[in-house]
Amino acid sequence: MKFSVAVEYALHGLIYMAGLEENKSIRIQDMSRFQGISESYLSKTYAKLAKAGIISSAAGAKGGYRLSRPAEQISFWDVIEAIEGKEPLFRCEELRCKSISVNIDALPEEYTNTPCLISRVMHDAENEMKRYLSGKNIGWLYDQVFNRKFSPEEKERALRWFREHSN
C-alpha cells in the first residue's frame, strides 16, 4: 500500500492554511513556491480537497484557498479519502470459491454465509488505520508543528511569510 505524494502535499498545505488569519486565503502560486513543489500538481490536489469540502476557493485577484471548516474538524482520514478516493484498500475476489478443489454447487455454509477470513483481516486492519487517522486532525498537526517542533523564530518566519502573501 502506498499513498500518493498528493496526500503529503495536502497535509503540509493544510498546516499553513490553519495558521492563516480569519477570512484570508493563499494563492496556489504562493503555496507552491513556499513548499517548492509543482504548481500544476498542487492545483490538482487542491481541487480534490475543495470538492471534498475541506478547503474553499475564492476567485479573482484577492482569491486563493483557505480551510472551509475549523482545522480540528479536518482529519487525516478526510484528507486521504479526498485525495485517494473512498474505495477500500483491499478487494476480495472470493478466490476460496473458485478453487479447483471446491465444488461450486455444493459449497459448505462457511463459504456462503461468512466473509472470507483473509478479507476480514484486511478490512479489520483498514478499519484500525481509518480509526487512528480519523483521530488525528489538522488542528492537532498545527499545534505539533508550530507550537512544539518549530523554534519561535521558525514559527514567526513562516507565519510572517503567510501574512505577507495571503489575500
GROMACS elastic network, one bead per residue, 0.5 to 0.9 nm:
[ bonds ]
;  ai    aj funct       b0    kb
    1    89     6  0.77074   500
    3     6     6  0.79327   500
    3     7     6  0.66312   500
    3     8     6  0.85213   500
    3    80     6  0.79818   500
    3    84     6  0.73788   500
    4     7     6  0.58856   500
    4     8     6  0.76530   500
    4    83     6  0.82591   500
    4    84     6  0.75719   500
    5     8     6  0.52455   500
    5     9     6  0.63323   500
    5    10     6  0.86387   500
    6    10     6  0.59446   500
    6    11     6  0.85281   500
    6    41     6  0.79200   500
    6    42     6  0.75365   500
    6    44     6  0.88593   500
    6    45     6  0.60163   500
    6    83     6  0.68621   500
    6    84     6  0.86659   500
    7    10     6  0.51003   500
    7    11     6  0.61808   500
    7    12     6  0.86045   500
    7    45     6  0.81662   500
    7    79     6  0.69410   500
    7    80     6  0.61040   500
    7    82     6  0.89190   500
    7    83     6  0.63324   500
    7    84     6  0.79354   500
    8    11     6  0.52220   500
    8    12     6  0.61187   500
    8    13     6  0.84944   500
    9    12     6  0.53235   500
    9    13     6  0.61111   500
    9    14     6  0.85803   500
    9    35     6  0.84596   500
    9    37     6  0.83042   500
    9    42     6  0.71097   500
    9    45     6  0.77189   500
   10    13     6  0.51802   500
   10    14     6  0.60729   500
   10    15     6  0.87330   500
   10    42     6  0.79600   500
   10    45     6  0.67246   500
   10    46     6  0.71796   500
   10    49     6  0.78637   500
   10    79     6  0.72403   500
   10    80     6  0.89105   500
   10    83     6  0.82913   500
   11    14     6  0.51239   500
   11    15     6  0.63857   500
   11    76     6  0.76238   500
   11    79     6  0.73396   500
   11   138     6  0.76839   500
   11   141     6  0.88451   500
   12    15     6  0.53443   500
   12    16     6  0.69655   500
   12    35     6  0.83245   500
   13    16     6  0.54295   500
   13    17     6  0.63097   500
   13    18     6  0.87234   500
   13    31     6  0.71948   500
   13    32     6  0.89167   500
   13    35     6  0.80881   500
   14    18     6  0.60299   500
   14    19     6  0.87402   500
   14    55     6  0.85548   500
   14    66     6  0.83691   500
   14    67     6  0.74360   500
   14    71     6  0.82247   500
   14   138     6  0.68244   500
   14   142     6  0.86321   500
   15    18     6  0.52538   500
   15    19     6  0.68964   500
   15    71     6  0.84814   500
   15   138     6  0.62597   500
   15   139     6  0.78787   500
   15   141     6  0.67578   500
   15   142     6  0.53216   500
   15   145     6  0.81723   500
   15   146     6  0.88738   500
   16    19     6  0.51726   500
   16    20     6  0.67487   500
   16    31     6  0.88859   500
   16   142     6  0.77647   500
   16   158     6  0.83669   500
   16   159     6  0.80917   500
   16   162     6  0.77700   500
   17    20     6  0.52169   500
   17    21     6  0.87392   500
   17    24     6  0.89469   500
   17    25     6  0.75621   500
   17    26     6  0.75558   500
   17    55     6  0.89830   500
   17    65     6  0.79000   500
   17    66     6  0.57442   500
   17    67     6  0.62721   500
   17    71     6  0.87626   500
   17   162     6  0.87316   500
   18    21     6  0.84282   500
   18    66     6  0.79689   500
   18    67     6  0.68346   500
   18    70     6  0.79822   500
   18    71     6  0.59634   500
   18   138     6  0.73041   500
   18   139     6  0.71328   500
   18   142     6  0.68960   500
   19    22     6  0.89244   500
   19   142     6  0.76698   500
   19   159     6  0.70459   500
   19   162     6  0.82083   500
   20    23     6  0.80890   500
   20    24     6  0.61073   500
   20    25     6  0.70197   500
   20    26     6  0.82225   500
   20    66     6  0.77540   500
   20    67     6  0.89697   500
   20   159     6  0.78707   500
   20   162     6  0.69010   500
   20   163     6  0.71582   500
   20   166     6  0.75240   500
   21    24     6  0.55212   500
   21    25     6  0.82695   500
   21   163     6  0.75747   500
   21   166     6  0.85017   500
   22    25     6  0.85888   500
   23    66     6  0.78787   500
   23   167     6  0.84973   500
   24    64     6  0.84241   500
   24    65     6  0.83277   500
   24    66     6  0.69139   500
   24   163     6  0.87470   500
   24   166     6  0.59303   500
   24   167     6  0.53376   500
   25    57     6  0.79887   500
   25    58     6  0.77998   500
   25    62     6  0.80777   500
   25    63     6  0.67544   500
   25    67     6  0.84254   500
   25   165     6  0.87490   500
   25   166     6  0.53137   500
   25   167     6  0.52818   500
   26    29     6  0.84020   500
   26    30     6  0.67335   500
   26    31     6  0.67017   500
   26    62     6  0.88588   500
   26    63     6  0.74038   500
   26    65     6  0.52372   500
   26    66     6  0.67109   500
   26   162     6  0.76307   500
   26   165     6  0.66995   500
   26   167     6  0.62654   500
   27    30     6  0.53268   500
   27    31     6  0.63414   500
   27    32     6  0.86726   500
   27    62     6  0.83865   500
   27    63     6  0.65165   500
   27    65     6  0.62360   500
   27   165     6  0.79736   500
   27   166     6  0.72422   500
   27   167     6  0.78639   500
   28    31     6  0.51103   500
   28    32     6  0.60221   500
   28    33     6  0.84452   500
   28    39     6  0.66752   500
   28    40     6  0.88882   500
   28    42     6  0.72972   500
   28    43     6  0.65337   500
   28    46     6  0.84581   500
   28    64     6  0.64789   500
   28    65     6  0.73108   500
   29    32     6  0.53174   500
   29    33     6  0.61500   500
   29    34     6  0.86099   500
   29    39     6  0.61198   500
   29    43     6  0.88624   500
   30    33     6  0.50713   500
   30    34     6  0.60248   500
   30    35     6  0.85768   500
   30    39     6  0.88818   500
   30   162     6  0.88565   500
   30   165     6  0.69075   500
   30   166     6  0.85696   500
   31    34     6  0.50513   500
   31    35     6  0.61514   500
   31    36     6  0.83023   500
   31    37     6  0.85264   500
   31    39     6  0.81838   500
   31    42     6  0.84808   500
   31   162     6  0.89202   500
   31   165     6  0.89843   500
   32    35     6  0.52102   500
   32    36     6  0.56797   500
   32    37     6  0.51182   500
   32    38     6  0.61450   500
   32    39     6  0.52167   500
   32    40     6  0.88254   500
   32    42     6  0.67272   500
   32    43     6  0.87842   500
   33    37     6  0.66752   500
   33    38     6  0.82135   500
   33    39     6  0.77880   500
   34    37     6  0.81004   500
   34   161     6  0.86760   500
   35    38     6  0.89230   500
   36    39     6  0.88935   500
   37    40     6  0.89408   500
   37    41     6  0.78907   500
   37    42     6  0.72959   500
   38    41     6  0.53289   500
   38    42     6  0.61005   500
   38    43     6  0.84742   500
   39    42     6  0.50902   500
   39    43     6  0.59453   500
   39    44     6  0.86955   500
   40    44     6  0.63983   500
   40    45     6  0.86989   500
   41    44     6  0.52263   500
   41    45     6  0.62842   500
   41    46     6  0.87163   500
   42    46     6  0.60691   500
   42    47     6  0.84957   500
   43    46     6  0.51530   500
   43    47     6  0.61427   500
   43    48     6  0.88233   500
   44    47     6  0.50776   500
   44    48     6  0.65883   500
   44    49     6  0.89179   500
   45    48     6  0.53542   500
   45    49     6  0.65402   500
   45    50     6  0.88203   500
   45    82     6  0.89693   500
   45    83     6  0.68585   500
   46    50     6  0.60185   500
   46    51     6  0.84671   500
   46    55     6  0.76147   500
   46    65     6  0.82260   500
   46    83     6  0.89252   500
   47    50     6  0.50688   500
   47    51     6  0.61190   500
   47    52     6  0.86443   500
   47    55     6  0.87737   500
   48    51     6  0.50729   500
   48    52     6  0.62783   500
   48    53     6  0.87519   500
   48    54     6  0.88247   500
   48    82     6  0.58659   500
   48    83     6  0.59873   500
   49    52     6  0.51482   500
   49    53     6  0.63782   500
   49    54     6  0.52792   500
   49    55     6  0.58012   500
   49    56     6  0.82137   500
   49    79     6  0.70790   500
   49    82     6  0.57578   500
   49    83     6  0.69883   500
   50    53     6  0.50228   500
   50    54     6  0.56738   500
   50    56     6  0.53656   500
   50    57     6  0.72239   500
   50    65     6  0.86669   500
   50    68     6  0.83664   500
   50    82     6  0.87222   500
   51    54     6  0.76646   500
   51    55     6  0.81695   500
   51    56     6  0.85153   500
   51    82     6  0.78291   500
   52    55     6  0.78484   500
   52    78     6  0.82939   500
   52    79     6  0.85035   500
   52    81     6  0.85983   500
   52    82     6  0.56639   500
   52    83     6  0.88893   500
   53    56     6  0.68362   500
   53    67     6  0.86784   500
   53    68     6  0.64647   500
   53    69     6  0.82008   500
   53    82     6  0.88840   500
   54    66     6  0.87520   500
   54    67     6  0.61262   500
   54    68     6  0.55093   500
   54    69     6  0.67767   500
   54    74     6  0.69125   500
   54    78     6  0.79979   500
   54    79     6  0.77045   500
   54    82     6  0.83476   500
   55    65     6  0.64444   500
   55    66     6  0.54575   500
   55    69     6  0.75162   500
   56    64     6  0.82958   500
   56    65     6  0.56377   500
   56    66     6  0.56788   500
   56    67     6  0.62150   500
   56    68     6  0.52965   500
   57    63     6  0.68663   500
   57    64     6  0.54797   500
   57    66     6  0.66618   500
   57    67     6  0.88763   500
   57    68     6  0.87613   500
   58    62     6  0.74747   500
   58    64     6  0.53133   500
   58    65     6  0.65111   500
   58    66     6  0.84926   500
   59    62     6  0.71150   500
   59    64     6  0.67253   500
   60    64     6  0.81657   500
   61    64     6  0.85375   500
   61   167     6  0.85002   500
   62   166     6  0.84918   500
   62   167     6  0.51908   500
   63   167     6  0.66838   500
   64   166     6  0.81032   500
   64   167     6  0.72927   500
   65    68     6  0.88810   500
   66    69     6  0.89412   500
   67    70     6  0.69596   500
   67    71     6  0.72061   500
   68    71     6  0.87731   500
   69    72     6  0.83308   500
   69    73     6  0.66332   500
   69    74     6  0.74324   500
   70    73     6  0.54335   500
   70    74     6  0.70974   500
   70   138     6  0.86508   500
   70   139     6  0.77934   500
   71    74     6  0.54061   500
   71    75     6  0.82429   500
   71   137     6  0.68287   500
   71   140     6  0.81199   500
   71   142     6  0.83719   500
   72    75     6  0.73833   500
   72   136     6  0.86703   500
   72   137     6  0.55298   500
   72   138     6  0.58392   500
   72   140     6  0.68798   500
   73   137     6  0.67333   500
   73   138     6  0.76653   500
   73   139     6  0.78509   500
   74    77     6  0.82306   500
   74    78     6  0.62491   500
   74    79     6  0.74272   500
   74   134     6  0.85909   500
   74   136     6  0.84744   500
   74   137     6  0.53625   500
   74   138     6  0.58009   500
   74   139     6  0.78353   500
   75    78     6  0.50753   500
   75    79     6  0.66156   500
   75    80     6  0.87727   500
   75   133     6  0.67709   500
   75   134     6  0.51200   500
   75   135     6  0.66816   500
   75   136     6  0.55489   500
   75   138     6  0.63110   500
   75   139     6  0.88260   500
   76    79     6  0.51829   500
   76    80     6  0.62573   500
   76    81     6  0.87266   500
   76   130     6  0.89372   500
   76   132     6  0.89895   500
   76   133     6  0.52587   500
   76   134     6  0.59403   500
   76   135     6  0.78245   500
   76   136     6  0.58388   500
   76   137     6  0.56173   500
   76   138     6  0.71815   500
   77    81     6  0.60680   500
   77    82     6  0.84134   500
   77   129     6  0.88220   500
   77   130     6  0.62638   500
   77   131     6  0.83624   500
   77   132     6  0.85228   500
   77   133     6  0.51553   500
   77   134     6  0.50296   500
   77   135     6  0.83983   500
   77   136     6  0.81018   500
   77   137     6  0.84785   500
   78    81     6  0.53007   500
   78    82     6  0.61236   500
   78    83     6  0.87145   500
   78   133     6  0.86307   500
   78   134     6  0.72808   500
   78   137     6  0.89129   500
   79    82     6  0.50406   500
   79    83     6  0.62176   500
   79    84     6  0.84204   500
   80    83     6  0.52393   500
   80    84     6  0.56792   500
   80    85     6  0.73821   500
   80    86     6  0.86533   500
   81    84     6  0.52344   500
   81    86     6  0.53431   500
   81    87     6  0.85121   500
   82    85     6  0.57352   500
   82    86     6  0.78111   500
   84    87     6  0.82238   500
   85    88     6  0.87365   500
   86    89     6  0.88061   500
   87    90     6  0.85059   500
   87    91     6  0.88428   500
   88    91     6  0.67136   500
   88   123     6  0.79886   500
   88   126     6  0.78869   500
   89   122     6  0.83777   500
   89   123     6  0.81487   500
   89   126     6  0.71377   500
   90   119     6  0.75064   500
   90   122     6  0.65153   500
   90   123     6  0.70322   500
   90   126     6  0.82894   500
   91   119     6  0.76060   500
   91   122     6  0.89864   500
   92    95     6  0.77524   500
   92   116     6  0.78788   500
   92   118     6  0.81509   500
   92   119     6  0.58303   500
   93    96     6  0.84797   500
   94    97     6  0.57367   500
   94    98     6  0.70805   500
   94   115     6  0.87461   500
   94   116     6  0.70496   500
   94   119     6  0.87014   500
   95    99     6  0.64186   500
   95   116     6  0.89965   500
   96    99     6  0.58230   500
   96   102     6  0.78692   500
   96   111     6  0.77272   500
   96   116     6  0.76196   500
   97   100     6  0.87847   500
   97   102     6  0.64056   500
   97   103     6  0.82950   500
   97   104     6  0.67208   500
   97   107     6  0.77961   500
   97   111     6  0.70914   500
   97   112     6  0.88242   500
   98   101     6  0.83222   500
   98   102     6  0.68191   500
   98   103     6  0.87718   500
   98   104     6  0.75198   500
   99   102     6  0.54098   500
   99   103     6  0.84891   500
   99   104     6  0.89100   500
  100   103     6  0.77991   500
  102   105     6  0.87031   500
  102   106     6  0.81246   500
  102   107     6  0.71177   500
  103   106     6  0.54120   500
  103   107     6  0.61798   500
  104   107     6  0.56153   500
  107   110     6  0.80451   500
  107   111     6  0.62175   500
  107   112     6  0.69918   500
  108   111     6  0.56033   500
  108   112     6  0.69193   500
  108   113     6  0.88877   500
  109   112     6  0.51576   500
  109   113     6  0.56914   500
  109   114     6  0.78216   500
  110   113     6  0.56360   500
  110   114     6  0.56252   500
  110   115     6  0.82819   500
  110   116     6  0.88038   500
  111   114     6  0.61471   500
  111   115     6  0.74711   500
  111   116     6  0.74567   500
  112   115     6  0.78784   500
  114   117     6  0.84332   500
  115   118     6  0.84545   500
  115   119     6  0.67603   500
  115   120     6  0.65734   500
  116   119     6  0.51252   500
  116   120     6  0.62599   500
  116   121     6  0.87755   500
  117   120     6  0.50286   500
  117   121     6  0.62374   500
  117   122     6  0.86073   500
  118   121     6  0.52497   500
  118   122     6  0.62029   500
  118   123     6  0.85896   500
  119   122     6  0.51516   500
  119   123     6  0.60188   500
  119   124     6  0.84017   500
  120   123     6  0.51813   500
  120   124     6  0.59297   500
  120   125     6  0.85028   500
  121   124     6  0.51023   500
  121   125     6  0.61757   500
  121   126     6  0.86675   500
  122   125     6  0.51294   500
  122   126     6  0.62616   500
  122   127     6  0.86451   500
  123   127     6  0.60636   500
  123   128     6  0.85814   500
  124   127     6  0.50295   500
  124   128     6  0.62285   500
  124   129     6  0.87082   500
  125   128     6  0.51039   500
  125   129     6  0.63178   500
  125   130     6  0.85899   500
  126   129     6  0.50837   500
  126   130     6  0.60627   500
  126   131     6  0.85288   500
  127   131     6  0.59904   500
  127   132     6  0.85552   500
  128   131     6  0.50314   500
  128   132     6  0.61943   500
  128   133     6  0.85969   500
  129   132     6  0.51657   500
  129   133     6  0.60777   500
  129   134     6  0.83326   500
  130   133     6  0.52193   500
  130   134     6  0.57983   500
  130   135     6  0.84943   500
  131   134     6  0.51486   500
  131   135     6  0.63765   500
  132   135     6  0.52267   500
  132   136     6  0.69365   500
  133   136     6  0.52841   500
  133   137     6  0.79202   500
  134   137     6  0.71427   500
  136   139     6  0.84598   500
  136   140     6  0.65589   500
  136   141     6  0.74852   500
  137   140     6  0.53404   500
  137   141     6  0.62769   500
  137   142     6  0.86931   500
  138   142     6  0.59423   500
  138   143     6  0.84972   500
  139   142     6  0.51010   500
  139   143     6  0.62787   500
  139   144     6  0.86596   500
  140   143     6  0.51622   500
  140   144     6  0.61939   500
  140   145     6  0.86855   500
  141   144     6  0.50237   500
  141   145     6  0.60918   500
  141   146     6  0.83710   500
  142   145     6  0.52491   500
  142   146     6  0.57300   500
  142   147     6  0.75850   500
  143   146     6  0.54466   500
  143   147     6  0.51038   500
  143   148     6  0.67575   500
  143   149     6  0.87892   500
  144   147     6  0.57956   500
  144   148     6  0.50493   500
  144   149     6  0.62645   500
  144   150     6  0.86400   500
  145   148     6  0.57233   500
  145   150     6  0.59930   500
  145   155     6  0.87238   500
  146   149     6  0.61229   500
  146   150     6  0.52717   500
  146   151     6  0.79763   500
  146   152     6  0.83385   500
  146   154     6  0.83737   500
  146   155     6  0.57899   500
  147   150     6  0.64903   500
  147   151     6  0.80567   500
  147   152     6  0.81498   500
  147   155     6  0.79006   500
  148   151     6  0.78239   500
  150   153     6  0.76791   500
  150   154     6  0.55065   500
  150   155     6  0.56492   500
  151   154     6  0.51470   500
  151   155     6  0.61798   500
  151   156     6  0.85911   500
  152   155     6  0.51233   500
  152   156     6  0.61228   500
  152   157     6  0.85452   500
  153   156     6  0.51583   500
  153   157     6  0.60335   500
  153   158     6  0.86182   500
  154   157     6  0.50943   500
  154   158     6  0.61761   500
  154   159     6  0.85415   500
  155   158     6  0.53278   500
  155   159     6  0.60967   500
  155   160     6  0.84173   500
  156   159     6  0.51520   500
  156   160     6  0.58246   500
  156   161     6  0.84241   500
  157   160     6  0.52101   500
  157   161     6  0.62025   500
  157   162     6  0.87988   500
  158   161     6  0.51565   500
  158   162     6  0.64102   500
  158   163     6  0.87211   500
  159   162     6  0.51523   500
  159   163     6  0.61350   500
  159   164     6  0.86347   500
  160   164     6  0.61649   500
  160   165     6  0.86099   500
  161   164     6  0.52081   500
  161   165     6  0.62313   500
  161   166     6  0.85335   500
  162   165     6  0.50141   500
  162   166     6  0.56572   500
  163   166     6  0.54610   500
  163   167     6  0.84082   500
  164   167     6  0.84934   500
